[in-house]
Amino acid sequence: MSAVNPKPTTGPEIEDVQGSADTRRIAINKVGIKSIRHPVKVADKACGV
């Protein structure tokens, strides 16, 4: 008979790189964002732009 709540297994540890600096110097338009202008304006239903 199998256990009702078996002990969960974990995989290998993966380094958290989300906040680390990217030193590859890839232009932002080469990673999927095209013709971006700064400052970025975001449409908002409540307040317009």
mmCIF file of the N, C-alpha and C atoms, coordinates in Angstrom:
data_MODEL
# 
_entry.id   MODEL 
# 
loop_
_atom_site.group_PDB 
_atom_site.id 
_atom_site.type_symbol 
_atom_site.label_atom_id 
_atom_site.label_alt_id 
_atom_site.label_comp_id 
_atom_site.label_asym_id 
_atom_site.label_entity_id 
_atom_site.label_seq_id 
_atom_site.pdbx_PDB_ins_code 
_atom_site.Cartn_x 
_atom_site.Cartn_y 
_atom_site.Cartn_z 
_atom_site.occupancy 
_atom_site.B_iso_or_equiv 
_atom_site.pdbx_formal_charge 
_atom_site.auth_seq_id 
_atom_site.auth_comp_id 
_atom_site.auth_asym_id 
_atom_site.auth_atom_id 
_atom_site.pdbx_PDB_model_num 
ATOM 1   N N  . MET A 1 1  ? 0.852  -1.183 0.000   1.00 0.00 ? 1  MET A N  1 
ATOM 2   C CA . MET A 1 1  ? 0.000  0.000  0.000   1.00 0.00 ? 1  MET A CA 1 
ATOM 3   C C  . MET A 1 1  ? 0.890  1.236  0.000   1.00 0.00 ? 1  MET A C  1 
ATOM 4   N N  . SER A 1 2  ? 0.550  2.238  -0.815  1.00 0.00 ? 2  SER A N  1 
ATOM 5   C CA . SER A 1 2  ? 1.371  3.444  -0.902  1.00 0.00 ? 2  SER A CA 1 
ATOM 6   C C  . SER A 1 2  ? 1.027  4.417  0.220   1.00 0.00 ? 2  SER A C  1 
ATOM 7   N N  . ALA A 1 3  ? 1.983  5.248  0.550   1.00 0.00 ? 3  ALA A N  1 
ATOM 8   C CA . ALA A 1 3  ? 1.789  6.240  1.609   1.00 0.00 ? 3  ALA A CA 1 
ATOM 9   C C  . ALA A 1 3  ? 0.850  7.344  1.118   1.00 0.00 ? 3  ALA A C  1 
ATOM 10  N N  . VAL A 1 4  ? 0.056  7.889  2.023   1.00 0.00 ? 4  VAL A N  1 
ATOM 11  C CA . VAL A 1 4  ? -0.884 8.952  1.678   1.00 0.00 ? 4  VAL A CA 1 
ATOM 12  C C  . VAL A 1 4  ? -0.140 10.255 1.396   1.00 0.00 ? 4  VAL A C  1 
ATOM 13  N N  . ASN A 1 5  ? 0.808  10.598 2.228   1.00 0.00 ? 5  ASN A N  1 
ATOM 14  C CA . ASN A 1 5  ? 1.592  11.823 2.074   1.00 0.00 ? 5  ASN A CA 1 
ATOM 15  C C  . ASN A 1 5  ? 3.072  11.469 1.964   1.00 0.00 ? 5  ASN A C  1 
ATOM 16  N N  . PRO A 1 6  ? 3.516  11.026 0.801   1.00 0.00 ? 6  PRO A N  1 
ATOM 17  C CA . PRO A 1 6  ? 4.931  10.675 0.683   1.00 0.00 ? 6  PRO A CA 1 
ATOM 18  C C  . PRO A 1 6  ? 5.806  11.915 0.798   1.00 0.00 ? 6  PRO A C  1 
ATOM 19  N N  . LYS A 1 7  ? 7.032  11.717 1.253   1.00 0.00 ? 7  LYS A N  1 
ATOM 20  C CA . LYS A 1 7  ? 7.971  12.821 1.392   1.00 0.00 ? 7  LYS A CA 1 
ATOM 21  C C  . LYS A 1 7  ? 8.293  13.367 -0.003  1.00 0.00 ? 7  LYS A C  1 
ATOM 22  N N  . PRO A 1 8  ? 8.134  14.688 -0.211  1.00 0.00 ? 8  PRO A N  1 
ATOM 23  C CA . PRO A 1 8  ? 8.428  15.243 -1.536  1.00 0.00 ? 8  PRO A CA 1 
ATOM 24  C C  . PRO A 1 8  ? 9.922  15.147 -1.844  1.00 0.00 ? 8  PRO A C  1 
ATOM 25  N N  . THR A 1 9  ? 10.227 14.910 -3.093  1.00 0.00 ? 9  THR A N  1 
ATOM 26  C CA . THR A 1 9  ? 11.628 14.867 -3.495  1.00 0.00 ? 9  THR A CA 1 
ATOM 27  C C  . THR A 1 9  ? 11.991 16.199 -4.128  1.00 0.00 ? 9  THR A C  1 
ATOM 28  N N  . THR A 1 10 ? 13.230 16.585 -3.995  1.00 0.00 ? 10 THR A N  1 
ATOM 29  C CA . THR A 1 10 ? 13.694 17.838 -4.586  1.00 0.00 ? 10 THR A CA 1 
ATOM 30  C C  . THR A 1 10 ? 14.776 17.530 -5.607  1.00 0.00 ? 10 THR A C  1 
ATOM 31  N N  . GLY A 1 11 ? 14.881 18.387 -6.592  1.00 0.00 ? 11 GLY A N  1 
ATOM 32  C CA . GLY A 1 11 ? 15.895 18.229 -7.621  1.00 0.00 ? 11 GLY A CA 1 
ATOM 33  C C  . GLY A 1 11 ? 17.167 18.942 -7.212  1.00 0.00 ? 11 GLY A C  1 
ATOM 34  N N  . PRO A 1 12 ? 18.086 19.055 -8.137  1.00 0.00 ? 12 PRO A N  1 
ATOM 35  C CA . PRO A 1 12 ? 19.346 19.741 -7.836  1.00 0.00 ? 12 PRO A CA 1 
ATOM 36  C C  . PRO A 1 12 ? 19.108 21.228 -7.594  1.00 0.00 ? 12 PRO A C  1 
ATOM 37  N N  . GLU A 1 13 ? 19.966 21.830 -6.813  1.00 0.00 ? 13 GLU A N  1 
ATOM 38  C CA . GLU A 1 13 ? 19.875 23.266 -6.548  1.00 0.00 ? 13 GLU A CA 1 
ATOM 39  C C  . GLU A 1 13 ? 20.202 24.029 -7.829  1.00 0.00 ? 13 GLU A C  1 
ATOM 40  N N  . ILE A 1 14 ? 19.444 25.083 -8.109  1.00 0.00 ? 14 ILE A N  1 
ATOM 41  C CA . ILE A 1 14 ? 19.672 25.920 -9.279  1.00 0.00 ? 14 ILE A CA 1 
ATOM 42  C C  . ILE A 1 14 ? 20.018 27.322 -8.796  1.00 0.00 ? 14 ILE A C  1 
ATOM 43  N N  . GLU A 1 15 ? 21.116 27.860 -9.301  1.00 0.00 ? 15 GLU A N  1 
ATOM 44  C CA . GLU A 1 15 ? 21.560 29.192 -8.904  1.00 0.00 ? 15 GLU A CA 1 
ATOM 45  C C  . GLU A 1 15 ? 20.527 30.242 -9.309  1.00 0.00 ? 15 GLU A C  1 
ATOM 46  N N  . ASP A 1 16 ? 20.215 31.165 -8.391  1.00 0.00 ? 16 ASP A N  1 
ATOM 47  C CA . ASP A 1 16 ? 19.280 32.255 -8.672  1.00 0.00 ? 16 ASP A CA 1 
ATOM 48  C C  . ASP A 1 16 ? 20.058 33.387 -9.346  1.00 0.00 ? 16 ASP A C  1 
ATOM 49  N N  . VAL A 1 17 ? 19.849 33.581 -10.634 1.00 0.00 ? 17 VAL A N  1 
ATOM 50  C CA . VAL A 1 17 ? 20.608 34.584 -11.379 1.00 0.00 ? 17 VAL A CA 1 
ATOM 51  C C  . VAL A 1 17 ? 19.768 35.794 -11.773 1.00 0.00 ? 17 VAL A C  1 
ATOM 52  N N  . GLN A 1 18 ? 18.520 35.853 -11.357 1.00 0.00 ? 18 GLN A N  1 
ATOM 53  C CA . GLN A 1 18 ? 17.611 36.918 -11.784 1.00 0.00 ? 18 GLN A CA 1 
ATOM 54  C C  . GLN A 1 18 ? 18.155 38.313 -11.467 1.00 0.00 ? 18 GLN A C  1 
ATOM 55  N N  . GLY A 1 19 ? 18.732 38.499 -10.302 1.00 0.00 ? 19 GLY A N  1 
ATOM 56  C CA . GLY A 1 19 ? 19.193 39.822 -9.900  1.00 0.00 ? 19 GLY A CA 1 
ATOM 57  C C  . GLY A 1 19 ? 20.649 40.101 -10.224 1.00 0.00 ? 19 GLY A C  1 
ATOM 58  N N  . SER A 1 20 ? 21.342 39.169 -10.853 1.00 0.00 ? 20 SER A N  1 
ATOM 59  C CA . SER A 1 20 ? 22.757 39.385 -11.136 1.00 0.00 ? 20 SER A CA 1 
ATOM 60  C C  . SER A 1 20 ? 22.942 40.219 -12.408 1.00 0.00 ? 20 SER A C  1 
ATOM 61  N N  . ALA A 1 21 ? 24.081 40.872 -12.508 1.00 0.00 ? 21 ALA A N  1 
ATOM 62  C CA . ALA A 1 21 ? 24.375 41.726 -13.662 1.00 0.00 ? 21 ALA A CA 1 
ATOM 63  C C  . ALA A 1 21 ? 24.580 40.877 -14.913 1.00 0.00 ? 21 ALA A C  1 
ATOM 64  N N  . ASP A 1 22 ? 24.113 41.388 -16.044 1.00 0.00 ? 22 ASP A N  1 
ATOM 65  C CA . ASP A 1 22 ? 24.308 40.718 -17.329 1.00 0.00 ? 22 ASP A CA 1 
ATOM 66  C C  . ASP A 1 22 ? 25.477 41.394 -18.029 1.00 0.00 ? 22 ASP A C  1 
ATOM 67  N N  . THR A 1 23 ? 26.573 40.692 -18.154 1.00 0.00 ? 23 THR A N  1 
ATOM 68  C CA . THR A 1 23 ? 27.787 41.274 -18.728 1.00 0.00 ? 23 THR A CA 1 
ATOM 69  C C  . THR A 1 23 ? 27.952 40.954 -20.210 1.00 0.00 ? 23 THR A C  1 
ATOM 70  N N  . ARG A 1 24 ? 26.908 40.396 -20.844 1.00 0.00 ? 24 ARG A N  1 
ATOM 71  C CA . ARG A 1 24 ? 27.015 40.009 -22.254 1.00 0.00 ? 24 ARG A CA 1 
ATOM 72  C C  . ARG A 1 24 ? 26.917 41.186 -23.206 1.00 0.00 ? 24 ARG A C  1 
ATOM 73  N N  . ARG A 1 25 ? 26.432 42.336 -22.750 1.00 0.00 ? 25 ARG A N  1 
ATOM 74  C CA . ARG A 1 25 ? 26.329 43.557 -23.555 1.00 0.00 ? 25 ARG A CA 1 
ATOM 75  C C  . ARG A 1 25 ? 25.528 43.329 -24.830 1.00 0.00 ? 25 ARG A C  1 
ATOM 76  N N  . ILE A 1 26 ? 24.369 42.675 -24.705 1.00 0.00 ? 26 ILE A N  1 
ATOM 77  C CA . ILE A 1 26 ? 23.476 42.444 -25.833 1.00 0.00 ? 26 ILE A CA 1 
ATOM 78  C C  . ILE A 1 26 ? 22.499 43.613 -25.903 1.00 0.00 ? 26 ILE A C  1 
ATOM 79  N N  . ALA A 1 27 ? 22.385 44.218 -27.075 1.00 0.00 ? 27 ALA A N  1 
ATOM 80  C CA . ALA A 1 27 ? 21.474 45.353 -27.248 1.00 0.00 ? 27 ALA A CA 1 
ATOM 81  C C  . ALA A 1 27 ? 20.039 44.920 -26.968 1.00 0.00 ? 27 ALA A C  1 
ATOM 82  N N  . ILE A 1 28 ? 19.256 45.788 -26.326 1.00 0.00 ? 28 ILE A N  1 
ATOM 83  C CA . ILE A 1 28 ? 17.886 45.444 -25.939 1.00 0.00 ? 28 ILE A CA 1 
ATOM 84  C C  . ILE A 1 28 ? 17.035 45.081 -27.150 1.00 0.00 ? 28 ILE A C  1 
ATOM 85  N N  . ASN A 1 29 ? 17.307 45.666 -28.327 1.00 0.00 ? 29 ASN A N  1 
ATOM 86  C CA . ASN A 1 29 ? 16.508 45.324 -29.504 1.00 0.00 ? 29 ASN A CA 1 
ATOM 87  C C  . ASN A 1 29 ? 16.897 43.974 -30.103 1.00 0.00 ? 29 ASN A C  1 
ATOM 88  N N  . LYS A 1 30 ? 17.874 43.313 -29.541 1.00 0.00 ? 30 LYS A N  1 
ATOM 89  C CA . LYS A 1 30 ? 18.270 41.981 -29.994 1.00 0.00 ? 30 LYS A CA 1 
ATOM 90  C C  . LYS A 1 30 ? 17.653 40.880 -29.138 1.00 0.00 ? 30 LYS A C  1 
ATOM 91  N N  . VAL A 1 31 ? 16.901 41.243 -28.112 1.00 0.00 ? 31 VAL A N  1 
ATOM 92  C CA . VAL A 1 31 ? 16.316 40.238 -27.221 1.00 0.00 ? 31 VAL A CA 1 
ATOM 93  C C  . VAL A 1 31 ? 14.795 40.261 -27.219 1.00 0.00 ? 31 VAL A C  1 
ATOM 94  N N  . GLY A 1 32 ? 14.188 40.823 -28.262 1.00 0.00 ? 32 GLY A N  1 
ATOM 95  C CA . GLY A 1 32 ? 12.739 40.743 -28.392 1.00 0.00 ? 32 GLY A CA 1 
ATOM 96  C C  . GLY A 1 32 ? 11.981 42.037 -28.206 1.00 0.00 ? 32 GLY A C  1 
ATOM 97  N N  . ILE A 1 33 ? 12.639 43.106 -27.814 1.00 0.00 ? 33 ILE A N  1 
ATOM 98  C CA . ILE A 1 33 ? 11.971 44.395 -27.659 1.00 0.00 ? 33 ILE A CA 1 
ATOM 99  C C  . ILE A 1 33 ? 12.452 45.292 -28.789 1.00 0.00 ? 33 ILE A C  1 
ATOM 100 N N  . LYS A 1 34 ? 11.520 45.781 -29.602 1.00 0.00 ? 34 LYS A N  1 
ATOM 101 C CA . LYS A 1 34 ? 11.877 46.579 -30.774 1.00 0.00 ? 34 LYS A CA 1 
ATOM 102 C C  . LYS A 1 34 ? 11.423 48.026 -30.603 1.00 0.00 ? 34 LYS A C  1 
ATOM 103 N N  . SER A 1 35 ? 12.234 48.949 -31.045 1.00 0.00 ? 35 SER A N  1 
ATOM 104 C CA . SER A 1 35 ? 11.904 50.378 -31.104 1.00 0.00 ? 35 SER A CA 1 
ATOM 105 C C  . SER A 1 35 ? 11.364 50.921 -29.790 1.00 0.00 ? 35 SER A C  1 
ATOM 106 N N  . ILE A 1 36 ? 12.025 50.623 -28.693 1.00 0.00 ? 36 ILE A N  1 
ATOM 107 C CA . ILE A 1 36 ? 11.585 51.141 -27.393 1.00 0.00 ? 36 ILE A CA 1 
ATOM 108 C C  . ILE A 1 36 ? 12.077 52.579 -27.241 1.00 0.00 ? 36 ILE A C  1 
ATOM 109 N N  . ARG A 1 37 ? 11.248 53.413 -26.660 1.00 0.00 ? 37 ARG A N  1 
ATOM 110 C CA . ARG A 1 37 ? 11.606 54.804 -26.399 1.00 0.00 ? 37 ARG A CA 1 
ATOM 111 C C  . ARG A 1 37 ? 11.549 55.039 -24.896 1.00 0.00 ? 37 ARG A C  1 
ATOM 112 N N  . HIS A 1 38 ? 12.405 55.915 -24.431 1.00 0.00 ? 38 HIS A N  1 
ATOM 113 C CA . HIS A 1 38 ? 12.427 56.242 -23.009 1.00 0.00 ? 38 HIS A CA 1 
ATOM 114 C C  . HIS A 1 38 ? 12.019 57.695 -22.847 1.00 0.00 ? 38 HIS A C  1 
ATOM 115 N N  . PRO A 1 39 ? 11.263 58.076 -21.857 1.00 0.00 ? 39 PRO A N  1 
ATOM 116 C CA . PRO A 1 39 ? 10.693 57.185 -20.837 1.00 0.00 ? 39 PRO A CA 1 
ATOM 117 C C  . PRO A 1 39 ? 9.556  56.343 -21.408 1.00 0.00 ? 39 PRO A C  1 
ATOM 118 N N  . VAL A 1 40 ? 9.356  55.183 -20.826 1.00 0.00 ? 40 VAL A N  1 
ATOM 119 C CA . VAL A 1 40 ? 8.290  54.280 -21.250 1.00 0.00 ? 40 VAL A CA 1 
ATOM 120 C C  . VAL A 1 40 ? 6.974  54.782 -20.669 1.00 0.00 ? 40 VAL A C  1 
ATOM 121 N N  . LYS A 1 41 ? 5.948  54.920 -21.516 1.00 0.00 ? 41 LYS A N  1 
ATOM 122 C CA . LYS A 1 41 ? 4.616  55.322 -21.063 1.00 0.00 ? 41 LYS A CA 1 
ATOM 123 C C  . LYS A 1 41 ? 3.709  54.115 -21.150 1.00 0.00 ? 41 LYS A C  1 
ATOM 124 N N  . VAL A 1 42 ? 2.968  53.855 -20.084 1.00 0.00 ? 42 VAL A N  1 
ATOM 125 C CA . VAL A 1 42 ? 2.090  52.686 -20.016 1.00 0.00 ? 42 VAL A CA 1 
ATOM 126 C C  . VAL A 1 42 ? 0.646  53.148 -19.947 1.00 0.00 ? 42 VAL A C  1 
ATOM 127 N N  . ALA A 1 43 ? -0.192 52.592 -20.811 1.00 0.00 ? 43 ALA A N  1 
ATOM 128 C CA . ALA A 1 43 ? -1.616 52.935 -20.800 1.00 0.00 ? 43 ALA A CA 1 
ATOM 129 C C  . ALA A 1 43 ? -2.258 52.394 -19.534 1.00 0.00 ? 43 ALA A C  1 
ATOM 130 N N  . ASP A 1 44 ? -3.111 53.204 -18.910 1.00 0.00 ? 44 ASP A N  1 
ATOM 131 C CA . ASP A 1 44 ? -3.795 52.832 -17.676 1.00 0.00 ? 44 ASP A CA 1 
ATOM 132 C C  . ASP A 1 44 ? -5.280 53.125 -17.866 1.00 0.00 ? 44 ASP A C  1 
ATOM 133 N N  . LYS A 1 45 ? -6.133 52.137 -17.652 1.00 0.00 ? 45 LYS A N  1 
ATOM 134 C CA . LYS A 1 45 ? -7.575 52.318 -17.853 1.00 0.00 ? 45 LYS A CA 1 
ATOM 135 C C  . LYS A 1 45 ? -8.137 53.444 -16.989 1.00 0.00 ? 45 LYS A C  1 
ATOM 136 N N  . ALA A 1 46 ? -7.645 53.582 -15.779 1.00 0.00 ? 46 ALA A N  1 
ATOM 137 C CA . ALA A 1 46 ? -8.188 54.565 -14.847 1.00 0.00 ? 46 ALA A CA 1 
ATOM 138 C C  . ALA A 1 46 ? -7.680 55.987 -15.120 1.00 0.00 ? 46 ALA A C  1 
ATOM 139 N N  . CYS A 1 47 ? -6.417 56.118 -15.517 1.00 0.00 ? 47 CYS A N  1 
ATOM 140 C CA . CYS A 1 47 ? -5.808 57.447 -15.637 1.00 0.00 ? 47 CYS A CA 1 
ATOM 141 C C  . CYS A 1 47 ? -5.372 57.820 -17.043 1.00 0.00 ? 47 CYS A C  1 
ATOM 142 N N  . GLY A 1 48 ? -5.625 57.006 -18.022 1.00 0.00 ? 48 GLY A N  1 
ATOM 143 C CA . GLY A 1 48 ? -5.125 57.285 -19.370 1.00 0.00 ? 48 GLY A CA 1 
ATOM 144 C C  . GLY A 1 48 ? -3.674 56.871 -19.477 1.00 0.00 ? 48 GLY A C  1 
ATOM 145 N N  . VAL A 1 49 ? -2.884 57.723 -20.128 1.00 0.00 ? 49 VAL A N  1 
ATOM 146 C CA . VAL A 1 49 ? -1.458 57.396 -20.308 1.00 0.00 ? 49 VAL A CA 1 
ATOM 147 C C  . VAL A 1 49 ? -0.646 58.083 -19.247 1.00 0.00 ? 49 VAL A C  1 
# 
